[in-house]
């Protein structure tokens, strides 16, 4: 009977832990604040609560004597939160950069099945058909606003590493690009002049790769190009170098073909008409998507991989940290066994003891979480990195350690603290007073 | 060794604590195993088999092809044993998710890449089949291909002359990678450069090559030959860049991002935590046992034996946890690799990882045990027994 009861108790505990974890992941920050307020009111207003506060104070005042083992909880959890937040910040930053690169009022057309611009080819006739399709916004002279573009890849060394090679995208764009991509601003120098071998460089590319200052020249495809300006667009295009389509095409012997056509739509609703008319045209075999869908799709695989890796690593580390916390807290209540037993002998009940041990663990965990997330924020917020994107070329992006991520990190910390504190707390409340008093 | 049972008993004096510590260590080494596998997946440049090979690409960009006339000139350079031609195909099988690392190569490619081991009759069959393809063992296994299968491969870049983007191939050989070959060698798909040029809408026969693979007589000539090759096309519109295979692979890995650095950072965080955790446990264990250790000393154990026993205990703890963790990683890594559908090409946890892991276990065990062990060694019997 006794074993059965014990078993039931174990199952119940497990259910509580699982229920807690499920509820905890779902709860928004307002809910957590509410919980904290309820706890505070309980501790001030009720007798049990005041008792809890007393016991907690005693526990906290002795933390300094257990500094070694307490720091295990803090550092362990800081490590978990740090790694998790850093990985998610990387994934978030990459996804955000590509998400910002597109919108729903421009559309991009590629050869059918190409997936990325680098693999696509459209001849001049097809490109002309595309820009004349219904749904494309017309400019003042009644000409459709569209940009036929080419993307080629150049080898440039990374800053500070002259022997490295990075694939940097060079985009040939048409005059209409300024109307199509309103967020692009020249921040230094001037725009390139059509027909000349002039380039403007993205702010991100300039920061990552060698030799992209205004006035410098660059050898591409055996010709010398001059850098005349720097632009900023706050998205993936920042990683690119831009020149005039015709000049790029002639340098790379592409004739009159382009790789993609980007058009400005009359309105986001016009996309369906535009897409349907291109699909119905027997002269064309093309893929049409809004730039938003196109760029978002490019970030999918890497973002997903980073998230999965981050969370897997986080979970494994969290398991390690939970057991570290368990060890620490078991040791802590062991050290305080006589004191806790005395408290119980003079009339303190189980609840204050349980809650105070939990509270102590969770405070330590919170501290760990704040340290871990804080360190990552200090080091990695707006940290610039680059990786190979869909066009087989570098995409420069920044780590984003936003409030939402910091909150995720703290939640993880508190969850680890909860589990790490629960079992020792129950142990402290359960050991028969007489045994505990006799033991030491 | 004769004290092993004592050490063992000491280790499990408090079962719960040892168990918890073991799980923490296990978690750390599980991570170590997985991260090391990831790192080596990006580190294919370390293979020693390719030291006598160079890769010549366009200097301006990898997407630009080189004239075919260059190959003959390269062959004439002293020190060059053989020159092969390759072209990127960008193949996918059935679904865009199933990316196949596929290349159109000249027939002597398999002499240059001698780690690609192919049965002579399969090689012969390949030479006699226009649409023949040779695939790596791992790749064949992934899609269940057998010799004799007809495989349609779609190119993301090159349509055929008739506009069709799907190219038919006949699998005529399945090769294995020689031991020590770069990671991922057995995942590739090769077919005739001639067939590629023949049926391609953009390329015509004998005009361009994606890049050249050069085999040298001696690895020592690498620098000189590389310079000589690049000199051939200096100041032309197709300047080349020739580098050793290792350098080429390394620059690729670098482009994906500094994976090594990130991995090292994560491992650093994990191990720092681990040392703290285990160190604390050991310190606790020794503190608790002050009495017992004093008794040991009283009955004649020397201070040094006590020191070694405590050290051995902590090393043992690390080794048990570490071996379990790496073992678990050995089970999980292939599952993860399989689950990612070939996207994450993780090698199994290899000897290298185990060796490095073993060193880490011993070193961390020693570091963690050092302080408590010293404390135990210096115990004053009288004070300890008196509980001071």
Interface residues (C-beta under 8 A of the other chain):
Chain A: X68 X69 X71 X72 X75 X76 X79 X82 X83 X86 X113 X114 X115 X116 X118 X119 X152 X153 X154 X155 X158 X164 X165 X166 X167 X219 X220 X221 X222 X252 X301 X305 X309 X312 X313 X316 X317 X319 X320 X321 X323 X324 X326 X327 X328 X330 X331 X385 X386 X387 X388 X392 X394
Chain B: X16 X17 X20 X21 X23 X24 X25 X26 X27 X28 X30 X31 X34 X35 X38 X59 X60 X61 X62 X63 X64 X90 X96 X154 X156 X157 X165 X236 X237 X238 X239 X241 X251 X254 X255 X256 X257 X258 X265 X266 X269 X270 X272 X273 X274 X276 X277 X280 X281 X283 X284 X340 X343 X344
